[in-house]
């Protein structure tokens, strides 16, 4: 569960309690226009009302609004990191696949290298990370060293060399 989901579900529970409690109180209240109730609201002052349960209903609606607002999808913009991976010609025939990624395993790419040992890659990643790291390693070939390079958002390209 994500943090937003937990908070949103908490707001839904609070909203349901406020709304159902207010409806219950409204259904049992006896209306007497002469005997109002004074409620002291911070920053607004004193309010006189005949039916204070309507305030609970409004609070429940506000909580429901907060829950709805938290569940809207976040708009994340992506930036494309383009790069090249060069594979040492001495080990090229031993490399069945190369894994290339930027920062996390969710944004990685596995490709079979071409005959010339160069792969051109574009990986879309979110543009709101603090830092970026490109990596490449030959899948299943322990004799080839992995390559890692730190990246900057304003220079969204990389070049990695896989060597013995």
N, CA, C and O of each residue as an XYZ file, in Angstrom:
656
protein
N       0.839     -1.187      0.000
C       0.000      0.000      0.000
C       0.879      1.243      0.000
O       1.896      1.303      0.691
N       0.479      2.215     -0.771
C       1.220      3.466     -0.797
C       0.758      4.370      0.336
O      -0.308      4.166      0.918
N       1.573      5.367      0.638
C       1.222      6.310      1.692
C      -0.043      7.081      1.370
O      -0.878      7.311      2.246
N      -0.189      7.487      0.095
C      -1.401      8.218     -0.300
C      -2.645      7.361     -0.124
O      -3.690      7.866      0.285
N      -2.547      6.077     -0.427
C      -3.709      5.200     -0.300
C      -4.126      5.062      1.164
O      -5.317      5.087      1.474
N      -3.160      4.920      2.055
C      -3.474      4.778      3.480
C      -4.138      6.046      4.012
O      -5.143      5.974      4.718
N      -3.577      7.203      3.673
C      -4.162      8.471      4.129
C      -5.544      8.661      3.524
O      -6.469      9.103      4.205
N      -5.686      8.327      2.243
C      -6.980      8.471      1.577
C      -8.034      7.569      2.208
O      -9.168      7.996      2.422
N      -7.667      6.328      2.507
C      -8.619      5.425      3.163
C      -8.988      5.929      4.560
O     -10.126      5.766      5.000
N      -8.025      6.539      5.256
C      -8.331      7.119      6.568
C      -9.346      8.246      6.434
O     -10.270      8.353      7.241
N      -9.176      9.088      5.417
C     -10.142     10.163      5.178
C     -11.512      9.606      4.807
O     -12.535     10.161      5.208
N     -11.541      8.515      4.045
C     -12.825      7.902      3.682
C     -13.536      7.397      4.938
O     -14.745      7.578      5.085
N     -12.785      6.762      5.843
C     -13.388      6.265      7.088
C     -13.905      7.429      7.931
O     -15.020      7.372      8.449
N     -13.093      8.493      8.072
C     -13.546      9.662      8.833
C     -14.777     10.297      8.196
O     -15.718     10.680      8.892
N     -14.766     10.406      6.867
C     -15.919     10.987      6.170
C     -17.162     10.146      6.400
O     -18.238     10.683      6.662
N     -17.022      8.830      6.306
C     -18.179      7.947      6.510
C     -18.711      8.077      7.933
O     -19.924      8.135      8.140
N     -17.807      8.123      8.919
C     -18.249      8.281     10.309
C     -18.980      9.606     10.515
O     -20.034      9.646     11.149
N     -18.420     10.684      9.981
C     -19.063     11.998     10.139
C     -20.421     12.038      9.445
O     -21.403     12.505     10.021
N     -20.472     11.552      8.219
C     -21.722     11.615      7.453
C     -22.781     10.712      8.073
O     -23.919     11.141      8.264
N     -22.428      9.476      8.388
C     -23.412      8.561      8.980
C     -23.850      9.032     10.365
O     -25.029      8.947     10.709
N     -22.897      9.531     11.161
C     -23.261     10.057     12.478
C     -24.189     11.251     12.371
O     -25.143     11.371     13.140
N     -23.916     12.134     11.424
C     -24.773     13.307     11.236
C     -26.163     12.914     10.768
O     -27.159     13.468     11.233
N     -26.233     11.966      9.855
C     -27.547     11.504      9.382
C     -28.322     10.866     10.530
O     -29.530     11.068     10.657
N     -27.632     10.099     11.362
C     -28.293      9.476     12.511
C     -28.832     10.543     13.468
O     -29.973     10.457     13.922
N     -28.007     11.542     13.769
C     -28.443     12.609     14.678
C     -29.585     13.411     14.057
O     -30.551     13.751     14.740
N     -29.474     13.712     12.757
C     -30.543     14.462     12.084
C     -31.864     13.701     12.102
O     -32.933     14.302     12.204
N     -31.784     12.387     12.004
C     -33.026     11.606     11.989
C     -33.684     11.554     13.372
O     -34.883     11.294     13.469
N     -32.926     11.796     14.430
C     -33.476     11.687     15.783
C     -33.720     13.043     16.447
O     -34.284     13.098     17.540
N     -33.305     14.136     15.805
C     -33.448     15.441     16.428
C     -34.901     15.926     16.328
O     -35.610     15.643     15.362
N     -35.303     16.648     17.336
C     -36.632     17.264     17.329
C     -36.432     18.745     17.056
O     -35.677     19.414     17.762
N     -37.086     19.247     16.059
C     -36.908     20.624     15.631
C     -37.658     21.568     16.556
O     -38.865     21.433     16.757
N     -36.922     22.531     17.119
C     -37.514     23.555     17.978
C     -36.868     24.889     17.597
O     -35.751     25.177     18.026
N     -37.560     25.702     16.798
C     -36.941     26.924     16.300
C     -36.570     27.920     17.395
O     -35.706     28.767     17.171
N     -37.182     27.850     18.547
C     -36.889     28.799     19.614
C     -35.639     28.458     20.404
O     -35.051     29.351     21.015
N     -35.218     27.231     20.418
C     -34.076     26.804     21.240
C     -32.905     26.443     20.340
O     -32.707     25.270     20.024
N     -32.134     27.426     19.929
C     -30.964     27.170     19.081
C     -29.749     26.821     19.916
O     -29.750     26.995     21.135
N     -28.731     26.336     19.267
C     -27.487     25.958     19.920
C     -26.394     26.899     19.442
O     -26.272     27.158     18.244
N     -25.596     27.414     20.377
C     -24.475     28.262     20.002
C     -23.216     27.407     19.914
O     -22.898     26.638     20.821
N     -22.515     27.563     18.807
C     -21.277     26.814     18.579
C     -20.162     27.830     18.387
O     -20.289     28.754     17.583
N     -19.058     27.659     19.132
C     -17.913     28.550     19.002
C     -16.931     27.925     18.018
O     -16.338     26.886     18.306
N     -16.759     28.553     16.859
C     -15.878     28.042     15.810
C     -14.613     28.896     15.805
O     -14.698     30.117     15.672
N     -13.429     28.268     15.949
C     -12.184     29.039     15.926
C     -12.046     29.824     14.621
O     -12.396     29.323     13.552
N     -11.546     31.029     14.709
C     -11.304     31.952     13.597
C     -12.585     32.502     12.965
O     -12.512     33.471     12.209
N     -13.736     31.928     13.241
C     -14.990     32.418     12.670
C     -15.888     33.065     13.712
O     -16.718     33.908     13.372
N     -15.740     32.688     14.960
C     -16.558     33.253     16.019
C     -17.684     32.322     16.429
O     -17.627     31.114     16.200
N     -18.715     32.905     17.045
C     -19.846     32.126     17.545
C     -20.933     32.052     16.482
O     -21.245     33.035     15.811
N     -21.497     30.861     16.350
C     -22.551     30.645     15.362
C     -23.750     30.036     16.081
O     -23.598     29.140     16.912
N     -24.932     30.525     15.758
C     -26.144     29.996     16.372
C     -26.879     29.172     15.320
O     -27.138     29.651     14.215
N     -27.210     27.945     15.664
C     -27.871     27.060     14.711
C     -28.925     26.231     15.422
O     -28.870     26.012     16.632
N     -29.879     25.780     14.633
C     -30.907     24.892     15.173
C     -30.502     23.427     15.023
O     -30.958     22.572     15.783
N     -29.654     23.144     14.054
C     -29.301     21.755     13.769
C     -27.772     21.642     13.664
O     -27.237     21.771     12.563
N     -27.048     21.404     14.780
C     -25.593     21.301     14.732
C     -25.087     20.085     13.966
O     -23.920     20.051     13.575
N     -25.924     19.100     13.749
C     -25.470     17.907     13.025
C     -25.149     18.212     11.569
O     -24.412     17.462     10.930
N     -25.692     19.302     11.035
C     -25.369     19.665      9.652
C     -23.879     20.001      9.545
O     -23.263     19.749      8.510
N     -23.298     20.567     10.605
C     -21.858     20.833     10.618
C     -21.050     19.555     10.489
O     -20.058     19.521      9.762
N     -21.460     18.510     11.180
C     -20.783     17.213     11.051
C     -20.893     16.658      9.652
O     -19.961     16.034      9.145
N     -22.032     16.885      9.028
C     -22.228     16.450      7.647
C     -21.269     17.188      6.717
O     -20.672     16.583      5.826
N     -21.122     18.491      6.925
C     -20.202     19.271      6.094
C     -18.754     18.845      6.318
O     -17.980     18.783      5.363
N     -18.374     18.552      7.558
C     -17.015     18.069      7.839
C     -16.773     16.740      7.123
O     -15.694     16.518      6.574
N     -17.766     15.865      7.128
C     -17.643     14.592      6.413
C     -17.455     14.796      4.924
O     -16.674     14.085      4.291
N     -18.166     15.766      4.358
C     -18.013     16.052      2.926
C     -16.614     16.589      2.635
O     -16.029     16.260      1.603
N     -16.075     17.410      3.532
C     -14.708     17.917      3.358
C     -13.705     16.766      3.403
O     -12.795     16.714      2.575
N     -13.855     15.840      4.361
C     -12.963     14.675      4.421
C     -13.061     13.838      3.147
O     -12.046     13.359      2.642
N     -14.257     13.663      2.632
C     -14.429     12.911      1.382
C     -13.725     13.631      0.233
O     -13.140     12.986     -0.637
N     -13.778     14.952      0.228
C     -13.067     15.723     -0.804
C     -11.568     15.535     -0.718
O     -10.900     15.397     -1.743
N     -11.021     15.527      0.516
C      -9.592     15.267      0.685
C      -9.224     13.876      0.169
O      -8.200     13.708     -0.495
N     -10.050     12.889      0.470
C      -9.783     11.515      0.016
C      -9.790     11.452     -1.503
O      -8.933     10.796     -2.096
N     -10.736     12.121     -2.140
C     -10.803     12.128     -3.609
C      -9.568     12.804     -4.193
O      -8.999     12.324     -5.174
N      -9.152     13.920     -3.592
C      -8.001     14.655     -4.100
C      -6.719     13.834     -4.006
O      -5.866     13.921     -4.890
N      -6.571     13.040     -2.949
C      -5.368     12.222     -2.795
C      -5.315     11.063     -3.783
O      -4.230     10.557     -4.070
N      -6.442     10.637     -4.303
C      -6.454      9.483     -5.197
C      -6.333      9.846     -6.666
O      -6.284      8.957     -7.516
N      -6.283     11.121     -6.977
C      -6.070     11.498     -8.374
C      -4.662     11.094     -8.784
O      -3.738     11.214     -7.980
N      -4.470     10.624     -9.999
C      -3.128     10.198    -10.409
C      -2.166     11.383    -10.488
O      -2.531     12.474    -10.925
N      -0.934     11.141    -10.055
C       0.098     12.170    -10.135
C       0.565     12.303    -11.571
O       0.718     11.308    -12.280
N       0.786     13.518    -11.989
C       1.297     13.769    -13.336
C       2.822     13.788    -13.255
O       3.414     14.751    -12.767
N       3.445     12.726    -13.735
C       4.903     12.637    -13.730
C       5.380     12.782    -15.161
O       4.944     12.055    -16.054
N       6.273     13.722    -15.367
C       6.840     13.926    -16.693
C       8.074     13.036    -16.831
O       8.789     12.792    -15.859
N       8.312     12.561    -18.038
C       9.447     11.685    -18.292
C      10.465     12.394    -19.172
O      10.113     13.230    -20.003
N      11.724     12.050    -18.978
C      12.803     12.528    -19.819
C      13.467     11.292    -20.416
O      13.644     10.286    -19.729
N      13.834     11.366    -21.694
C      14.465     10.229    -22.364
C      15.978     10.347    -22.251
O      16.566     11.321    -22.721
N      16.602      9.366    -21.634
C      18.050      9.272    -21.610
C      18.466      8.390    -22.777
O      18.039      7.239    -22.873
N      19.289      8.919    -23.654
C      19.776      8.135    -24.787
C      21.244      7.815    -24.544
O      21.972      8.604    -23.943
N      21.659      6.678    -25.006
C      23.039      6.306    -24.783
C      23.518      5.234    -25.729
O      22.746      4.653    -26.492
N      24.807      4.987    -25.663
C      25.445      3.940    -26.454
C      26.204      3.033    -25.505
O      26.779      3.484    -24.515
N      26.196      1.772    -25.816
C      26.981      0.793    -25.073
C      27.918      0.130    -26.074
O      27.478     -0.451    -27.066
N      29.207      0.225    -25.801
C      30.216     -0.402    -26.659
C      30.714     -1.663    -25.965
O      31.050     -1.643    -24.782
N      30.755     -2.750    -26.710
C      31.209     -4.025    -26.151
C      32.556     -4.364    -26.775
O      32.737     -4.282    -27.990
N      33.487     -4.741    -25.925
C      34.824     -5.112    -26.365
C      34.725     -6.216    -27.418
O      34.103     -7.247    -27.161
N      35.321     -6.025    -28.597
C      35.227     -7.040    -29.660
C      35.757     -8.412    -29.250
O      35.334     -9.427    -29.804
N      36.682     -8.455    -28.281
C      37.235     -9.738    -27.851
C      36.199    -10.610    -27.150
O      36.294    -11.836    -27.193
N      35.218     -9.997    -26.511
C      34.228    -10.759    -25.749
C      32.842    -10.711    -26.383
O      31.887    -11.247    -25.822
N      32.723    -10.078    -27.540
C      31.408     -9.863    -28.141
C      30.658    -11.162    -28.399
O      29.455    -11.235    -28.147
N      31.338    -12.185    -28.893
C      30.626    -13.434    -29.207
C      30.186    -14.189    -27.948
O      29.324    -15.065    -28.030
N      30.773    -13.859    -26.768
C      30.379    -14.504    -25.510
C      29.201    -13.811    -24.829
O      28.679    -14.321    -23.837
N      28.775    -12.657    -25.344
C      27.738    -11.848    -24.689
C      26.388    -12.113    -25.352
O      26.159    -11.644    -26.467
N      25.479    -12.858    -24.694
C      24.165    -13.114    -25.285
C      23.204    -11.944    -25.132
O      22.341    -11.740    -25.985
N      23.341    -11.168    -24.051
C      22.435    -10.037    -23.813
C      23.116     -9.038    -22.894
O      23.989     -9.391    -22.102
N      22.702     -7.792    -23.015
C      23.227     -6.723    -22.173
C      22.046     -6.047    -21.494
O      21.066     -5.694    -22.150
N      22.138     -5.868    -20.181
C      21.101     -5.159    -19.429
C      21.593     -3.735    -19.206
O      22.685     -3.520    -18.680
N      20.777     -2.765    -19.611
C      21.107     -1.353    -19.466
C      19.960     -0.691    -18.720
O      18.794     -0.956    -19.013
N      20.276      0.159    -17.769
C      19.205      0.823    -17.029
C      19.632      2.167    -16.505
O      20.804      2.535    -16.567
N      18.654      2.904    -15.980
C      18.908      4.178    -15.329
C      18.282      4.108    -13.940
O      17.059      4.057    -13.811
N      19.103      4.106    -12.919
C      18.795      4.168    -11.496
C      18.086      2.951    -10.925
O      18.653      2.309    -10.041
N      16.880      2.583    -11.368
C      16.180      1.479    -10.728
C      15.833      0.410    -11.747
O      15.833      0.662    -12.951
N      15.541     -0.771    -11.261
C      15.258     -1.881    -12.161
C      13.961     -1.693    -12.935
O      13.729     -2.381    -13.929
N      13.105     -0.763    -12.487
C      11.872     -0.532    -13.238
C      12.158      0.139    -14.572
O      11.358      0.026    -15.502
N      13.279      0.832    -14.683
C      13.623      1.511    -15.920
C      14.895      0.886    -16.481
O      15.939      1.532    -16.560
N      14.789     -0.365    -16.862
C      15.940     -0.980    -17.501
C      15.514     -1.625    -18.806
O      14.325     -1.716    -19.113
N      16.479     -2.061    -19.552
C      16.229     -2.562    -20.891
C      17.224     -3.679    -21.160
O      18.417     -3.518    -20.900
N      16.763     -4.792    -21.668
C      17.651     -5.887    -22.035
C      17.596     -6.055    -23.543
O      16.519     -6.202    -24.121
N      18.760     -6.033    -24.179
C      18.828     -6.162    -25.633
C      19.971     -7.084    -26.018
O      20.933     -7.260    -25.270
N      19.846     -7.662    -27.189
C      20.921     -8.461    -27.766
C      21.823     -7.526    -28.561
O      21.333     -6.760    -29.390
N      23.134     -7.574    -28.322
C      24.018     -6.650    -29.034
C      24.103     -6.960    -30.525
O      23.929     -8.103    -30.949
N      24.374     -5.919    -31.310
C      24.552     -6.083    -32.758
C      25.928     -6.685    -33.044
O      26.753     -6.843    -32.144
N      26.154     -7.013    -34.300
C      27.430     -7.611    -34.691
C      28.609     -6.662    -34.495
O      29.730     -7.112    -34.259
N      28.368     -5.349    -34.589
C      29.483     -4.410    -34.437
C      29.777     -4.082    -32.972
O      30.731     -3.356    -32.691
N      28.979     -4.600    -32.034
C      29.237     -4.410    -30.613
C      28.752     -3.084    -30.053
O      29.165     -2.692    -28.962
N      27.886     -2.386    -30.775
C      27.355     -1.107    -30.295
C      25.840     -1.188    -30.219
O      25.187     -1.697    -31.130
N      25.291     -0.685    -29.132
C      23.831     -0.640    -28.962
C      23.437      0.799    -28.680
O      24.021      1.439    -27.805
N      22.453      1.319    -29.409
C      21.915      2.651    -29.127
C      20.586      2.472    -28.406
O      19.720      1.723    -28.857
N      20.435      3.161    -27.288
C      19.323      2.897    -26.380
C      18.679      4.213    -25.961
O      19.366      5.220    -25.789
N      17.355      4.200    -25.797
C      16.619      5.318    -25.207
C      15.763      4.761    -24.079
O      14.960      3.853    -24.291
N      15.937      5.307    -22.879
C      15.193      4.844    -21.702
C      14.445      6.036    -21.102
O      15.086      6.981    -20.643
N      13.101      6.020    -21.093
C      12.360      7.112    -20.452
C      12.297      6.910    -18.937
O      11.922      5.840    -18.456
N      12.672      7.955    -18.196
C      12.626      7.917    -16.732
C      11.982      9.208    -16.220
O      11.999     10.215    -16.927
N      11.417      9.204    -15.011
C      10.812     10.422    -14.462
C      11.837     11.544    -14.311
O      13.007     11.292    -14.022
N      11.392     12.773    -14.508
C      12.323     13.903    -14.430
C      12.398     14.519    -13.039
O      12.975     15.595    -12.886
N      11.835     13.873    -12.019
C      11.831     14.469    -10.683
C      12.739     13.736     -9.694
O      12.591     13.918     -8.485
N      13.658     12.926    -10.169
C      14.597     12.258     -9.273
C      15.720     13.215     -8.896
O      16.008     14.161     -9.629
N      16.360     12.966     -7.741
C      17.477     13.799     -7.305
C      18.745     13.521     -8.109
O      19.505     14.444     -8.403
N      18.977     12.268     -8.465
C      20.165     11.921     -9.235
C      19.853     10.741    -10.145
O      18.850     10.047     -9.974
N      20.732     10.533    -11.108
C      20.537      9.477    -12.101
C      21.846      8.712    -12.262
O      22.925      9.301    -12.208
N      21.749      7.408    -12.458
C      22.913      6.571    -12.695
C      22.581      5.585    -13.799
O      21.584      4.867    -13.723
N      23.418      5.552    -14.826
C      23.241      4.582    -15.910
C      24.161      3.398    -15.640
O      25.277      3.561    -15.147
N      23.681      2.218    -15.968
C      24.503      1.030    -15.775
C      24.271      0.067    -16.932
O      23.231      0.096    -17.591
N      25.258     -0.780    -17.161
C      25.146     -1.834    -18.170
C      25.992     -3.007    -17.715
O      27.090     -2.830    -17.186
N      25.468     -4.211    -17.927
C      26.266     -5.399    -17.656
C      25.862     -6.495    -18.629
O      24.722     -6.561    -19.089
N      26.832     -7.355    -18.927
C      26.594     -8.475    -19.833
C      25.931     -9.584    -19.041
O      26.490    -10.085    -18.066
N      24.766     -9.954    -19.455
C      23.969    -10.942    -18.735
C      24.597    -12.324    -18.854
O      24.724    -12.857    -19.956
N      24.990    -12.906    -17.726
C      25.508    -14.274    -17.702
C      26.950    -14.417    -18.129
O      27.402    -15.537    -18.372
N      27.696    -13.320    -18.232
C      29.101    -13.395    -18.641
C      29.951    -12.744    -17.546
O      30.105    -11.523    -17.535
N      30.505    -13.541    -16.626
C      31.258    -12.957    -15.511
C      32.591    -12.343    -15.918
O      33.163    -11.578    -15.142
N      33.107    -12.651    -17.109
C      34.404    -12.106    -17.515
C      34.305    -10.660    -17.999
O      35.330    -10.001    -18.171
N      33.092    -10.156    -18.221
C      32.912     -8.775    -18.681
C      32.496     -7.917    -17.488
O      31.513     -8.204    -16.805
N      33.274     -6.854    -17.257
C      32.995     -5.969    -16.125
C      31.788     -5.073    -16.409
O      31.638     -4.584    -17.529
N      30.932     -4.854    -15.421
C      29.817     -3.924    -15.615
C      30.323     -2.484    -15.710
O      31.415     -2.164    -15.240
N      29.520     -1.632    -16.321
C      29.857     -0.213    -16.448
C      28.779      0.615    -15.760
O      27.586      0.345    -15.901
N      29.216      1.627    -15.014
C      28.295      2.507    -14.286
C      28.750      3.946    -14.504
O      29.945      4.242    -14.471
N      27.782      4.840    -14.728
C      28.111      6.248    -14.954
C      27.038      7.128    -14.319
O      25.845      6.884    -14.504
N      27.454      8.144    -13.577
C      26.516      9.124    -13.026
C      26.042     10.059    -14.124
O      26.810     10.410    -15.019
N      24.779     10.463    -14.060
C      24.189     11.291    -15.112
C      23.614     12.571    -14.532
O      23.336     12.664    -13.337
N      23.442     13.553    -15.405
C      22.768     14.795    -15.038
C      21.535     14.953    -15.910
O      21.511     14.508    -17.057
N      20.513     15.590    -15.359
C      19.257     15.768    -16.081
C      19.427     16.690    -17.281
O      18.784     16.480    -18.310
N      20.283     17.711    -17.170
C      20.449     18.640    -18.287
C      21.292     18.062    -19.418
O      21.282     18.605    -20.522
N      22.016     16.980    -19.173
C      22.773     16.280    -20.214
C      22.300     14.834    -20.215
O      22.967     13.956    -19.669
N      21.159     14.591    -20.822
C      20.490     13.290    -20.720
C      21.021     12.293    -21.742
O      20.273     11.789    -22.580
N      22.312     12.015    -21.665
C      22.885     10.998    -22.545
C      24.029     10.311    -21.807
O      24.592     10.854    -20.856
N      24.354      9.123    -22.259
C      25.436      8.375    -21.624
C      26.101      7.490    -22.659
O      25.535      7.191    -23.711
N      27.320      7.078    -22.334
C      28.069      6.153    -23.172
C      28.832      5.220    -22.241
O      29.661      5.663    -21.448
N      28.549      3.941    -22.343
C      29.138      2.947    -21.450
C      29.962      1.950    -22.259
O      29.589      1.580    -23.372
N      31.081      1.522    -21.690
C      31.948      0.544    -22.342
C      32.005     -0.719    -21.501
O      32.349     -0.671    -20.320
N      31.671     -1.839    -22.103
C      31.785     -3.139    -21.441
C      33.074     -3.793    -21.916
O      33.245     -4.063    -23.104
N      33.985     -4.047    -20.968
C      35.290     -4.617    -21.305
C      35.582     -5.794    -20.399
O      34.953     -5.976    -19.357
N      36.548     -6.586    -20.821
C      37.000     -7.727    -20.036
C      37.722     -7.256    -18.806
O      38.182     -8.075    -18.009
